[in-house]
Amino acid sequence: MSRAARAVIDLDALRHNLQRAHAADPEARQFPVIKADAYGHGLLPVAQALTDADGFAVASLEEALVLREAGIQQPVLLLEGFFHADELVKIQQHRLDIVVHHAAQLDALESLVRQQDIVKPVNVWLKVDTGMHRLGFAMEAVSDAWARLSACDAVNQPPRLMTHLACADDFQSSRTQQQIESFHRVLPGVQAERSIANSAGILGWLGSHADIGRPGIMLYGVSPFLNETGVDRRLRPVMTLRSDLIAINACQAGDAVGYGGSWVCPETMSVGVVGIGYGDGYPRHAPAGTPVLVNGVEVPLVGRVSMDMISVDLRGLPDAQVGDGVVLWGEGLPAETVARAAGTIAYELFCSVTARVPRQYV
């Protein structure tokens, strides 16, 4: 019999969350961000479920080609553009949109025109660094980059403009408003489609609403804001990581549980063993006390996380039996809650679920 660990993916919840993006920013088109295997939820099943998406955003040509080869016809945006000039041929062939964030990419586009008699123009999104200081042209370099793109026969005209928000998860930060104001000062009078809002912008910063939104973590049911869960924003969890109790041990006071004996039973008690561990993507650094649901009842993790198993305190569940269902995060237990306990973020929880955990789409 196969191991009990599985990730149940609720496609109705996924579609609901995209509709929340449309409702929050009804004038914008929405390009769901499905990079990194749709944050661990499955690139193709997610794209195929989101038939109402205006386009998709991914991280690389390889991800985009998976979509095109499966027949996905919506626009697909490469968020980091191209990494090597030889990718441009496939980008043209497969009608992919690209972000241009560096002068070397401008050089490659201009060189493409010189090398080819016939050029299929590509849709370009010029990225502006308004304060994140990761990718994008500095404010003082945008005019020159825009002029070069506008004169390039390899580019569909006009290019789009975009930026990325660094601190939109924190309503107490002044940086988001500064970034929005800086972006609106770029190329005054130029008529071009613009994109600012990520999940936090869509749900919480009206000034970031523009022509195209890029919802990411909110699609998967997680609030993009500090100290919230998706429920607070009327989002529904998409991934529920499940397993079963595979053993129940009668332990005595003083018994040490797990590797290193780091957790010691304070009294005679039942300790449950759950068939999941860091080999499945459950965070190894989750400390004792991290919440787990057994039969819908919250119980604490005890001892160290092993590769294939974790242990839980069953003193609050005297009727628990081997085979009872366990939820590690998702329905009934927000991923944000588990992430905070483990000192990480929900993004990492989702992306860390390994390939040996089957995805069940419902």
SVG drawing of the C-alpha trace seen along z (x, -y; Angstrom):
<svg xmlns="http://www.w3.org/2000/svg" viewBox="-16 -64 41 66">
<polyline fill="none" stroke="black" stroke-width="0.4" points="0.0,0.0 1.3,-3.5 2.3,-6.0 -0.5,-8.1 1.1,-11.5 -0.8,-13.3 -1.5,-16.9 -5.2,-17.5 -5.5,-20.4 -9.0,-22.1 -9.4,-23.6 -12.7,-25.2 -10.9,-27.1 -8.2,-28.1 -10.9,-29.6 -12.6,-31.3 -9.3,-33.0 -8.8,-34.3 -12.3,-35.7 -11.4,-37.5 -8.5,-39.2 -11.0,-40.3 -13.4,-41.6 -10.7,-43.6 -9.4,-45.1 -12.3,-44.8 -10.8,-47.1 -7.6,-45.2 -6.7,-42.0 -5.2,-39.4 -2.1,-37.3 -1.9,-34.6 1.7,-33.8 2.2,-30.1 6.0,-29.8 7.8,-27.1 5.2,-24.5 2.4,-26.9 4.0,-27.2 4.0,-23.5 0.4,-23.0 1.1,-21.7 1.8,-24.0 -0.4,-22.4 -3.4,-21.5 -3.5,-25.0 -3.2,-26.6 -5.9,-24.3 -8.2,-25.1 -7.9,-28.9 -9.7,-29.2 -10.7,-32.8 -7.1,-34.0 -6.1,-36.8 -2.6,-35.4 0.0,-33.7 3.3,-34.6 6.2,-32.2 9.9,-32.3 11.5,-30.7 11.2,-29.6 11.1,-26.0 8.0,-26.6 6.4,-28.6 7.0,-25.8 5.3,-23.2 2.2,-25.4 2.4,-26.0 3.0,-22.3 -0.1,-21.4 -2.2,-23.8 -2.4,-26.8 -3.2,-29.7 -3.3,-32.7 -0.4,-35.1 2.5,-33.8 4.9,-36.3 8.5,-35.4 9.0,-37.4 12.8,-37.4 12.8,-37.8 15.4,-35.6 18.7,-34.5 20.5,-33.9 20.0,-35.5 19.5,-32.1 16.2,-31.8 14.7,-34.6 13.9,-32.3 11.6,-30.1 10.2,-33.1 9.2,-34.4 7.9,-31.0 5.7,-30.5 4.4,-34.0 5.8,-34.6 5.9,-38.0 9.2,-39.0 10.3,-41.3 13.3,-43.4 15.1,-44.5 18.8,-44.9 20.8,-46.6 22.2,-43.3 18.6,-42.2 18.2,-45.4 21.4,-44.6 20.2,-41.1 16.9,-42.4 18.6,-44.9 21.1,-42.3 18.2,-40.0 17.0,-42.5 20.4,-42.7 20.7,-38.9 17.3,-38.0 15.6,-39.1 12.2,-38.4 11.5,-39.2 8.3,-38.2 8.0,-41.1 7.6,-40.1 5.6,-41.7 8.0,-43.4 7.4,-44.6 10.0,-47.2 10.7,-46.7 11.4,-49.8 13.3,-49.6 11.2,-51.9 12.9,-50.8 13.2,-47.0 16.7,-47.1 16.6,-43.6 15.7,-43.7 14.8,-46.7 16.2,-49.8 16.9,-52.7 14.6,-55.6 17.2,-57.8 17.8,-55.0 14.2,-54.3 13.8,-57.0 16.8,-55.7 15.6,-52.1 12.1,-53.1 13.6,-54.9 15.6,-51.9 12.7,-49.5 10.4,-51.9 12.9,-52.0 13.5,-48.2 11.7,-46.2 11.8,-43.1 9.4,-44.7 5.6,-45.0 4.7,-48.6 4.3,-50.1 6.1,-48.2 4.4,-47.8 5.7,-49.2 5.9,-47.3 7.5,-47.4 7.4,-45.2 6.5,-46.1 9.0,-45.3 7.0,-45.9 3.3,-45.8 2.7,-43.0 3.3,-45.6 0.7,-48.4 3.0,-50.3 5.7,-50.7 5.8,-53.9 7.9,-52.4 4.9,-51.0 3.3,-54.4 6.7,-55.8 7.2,-53.1 3.7,-53.7 4.3,-57.5 7.7,-56.9 6.3,-54.6 3.5,-57.0 6.2,-59.7 7.9,-57.4 7.6,-58.6 4.8,-61.1 2.5,-61.4 3.5,-58.0 0.5,-55.9 1.4,-52.3 -0.2,-49.6 1.2,-49.4 1.4,-46.7 2.2,-47.2 0.1,-45.1 1.1,-41.7 -1.3,-40.0 -0.8,-42.5 -1.2,-45.4 -4.4,-43.9 -6.0,-43.4 -4.7,-46.3 -3.2,-49.1 -5.6,-50.8 -2.9,-53.1 -1.2,-50.1 -4.2,-49.1 -3.4,-49.5 -4.0,-47.7 -2.7,-44.3 -2.4,-42.6 -0.1,-39.7 -1.8,-37.7 0.5,-35.1 0.2,-33.8 -3.4,-34.9 -4.3,-32.4 -3.3,-29.6 -5.4,-30.8 -2.8,-32.7 -3.1,-36.3 -0.1,-38.4 -0.2,-40.5 1.6,-40.2 -0.3,-38.6 -3.3,-37.5 -4.6,-34.3 -6.4,-33.8 -9.7,-33.6 -9.3,-37.2 -9.4,-38.1 -12.1,-35.7 -9.6,-33.4 -9.9,-29.6 -7.0,-27.2 -6.1,-25.3 -3.6,-22.8 -4.4,-20.6 -1.4,-18.4 -2.8,-15.2 -1.6,-12.0 -2.7,-9.4 -1.7,-8.2 0.5,-5.1 1.2,-4.2 0.1,-5.2 2.6,-4.6 1.9,-4.4 4.8,-6.4 5.8,-6.8 6.9,-9.9 10.5,-10.6 10.5,-8.8 12.3,-10.8 10.7,-11.0 12.5,-11.1 16.1,-11.8 18.3,-13.4 15.7,-12.9 14.9,-16.6 11.4,-16.2 10.6,-14.3 7.1,-13.0 6.0,-14.9 3.6,-12.1 2.2,-8.8 0.6,-9.7 -0.2,-8.6 2.1,-9.7 1.0,-9.4 3.2,-8.9 2.2,-10.5 3.4,-9.3 5.0,-12.5 8.4,-14.1 10.9,-16.4 11.4,-13.9 7.8,-14.9 8.5,-18.6 7.2,-19.0 9.6,-21.6 12.4,-19.9 12.8,-23.0 9.2,-23.0 9.5,-23.1 7.6,-21.1 4.2,-22.8 3.7,-23.3 -0.1,-22.7 -1.3,-19.5 -4.9,-18.5 -5.9,-14.9 -9.5,-14.1 -10.1,-17.9 -8.7,-18.5 -5.5,-20.5 -2.7,-18.7 1.0,-19.8 4.0,-18.3 6.5,-16.7 10.1,-15.8 12.2,-16.4 10.8,-16.0 12.2,-12.9 12.6,-12.2 9.4,-10.1 7.6,-10.7 6.5,-13.2 5.2,-12.6 2.2,-14.3 0.9,-14.6 -2.5,-12.8 -3.4,-13.6 -6.3,-15.6 -7.5,-12.8 -7.9,-9.6 -10.0,-7.9 -7.5,-8.4 -6.8,-5.3 -4.2,-4.1 -5.5,-5.2 -7.1,-8.4 -6.8,-11.4 -4.2,-14.1 -4.0,-17.6 -0.6,-19.3 -1.9,-22.5 -4.8,-23.6 -8.5,-22.9 -9.0,-23.8 -5.4,-24.7 -4.0,-27.8 -0.6,-27.3 0.2,-30.8 -0.2,-29.4 2.1,-26.5 4.6,-28.7 4.8,-31.2 5.3,-28.3 8.1,-27.0 9.8,-30.4 9.1,-30.5 6.4,-31.5 3.6,-29.7 5.4,-30.1 8.2,-27.9 5.8,-25.3 4.1,-24.9 7.2,-24.9 8.9,-22.4 6.4,-19.6 8.4,-16.9 7.6,-14.9 7.0,-11.7 3.9,-13.3 1.0,-12.6 -1.2,-15.5 -4.9,-14.7 -7.0,-17.2 -10.6,-17.7"/>
</svg>
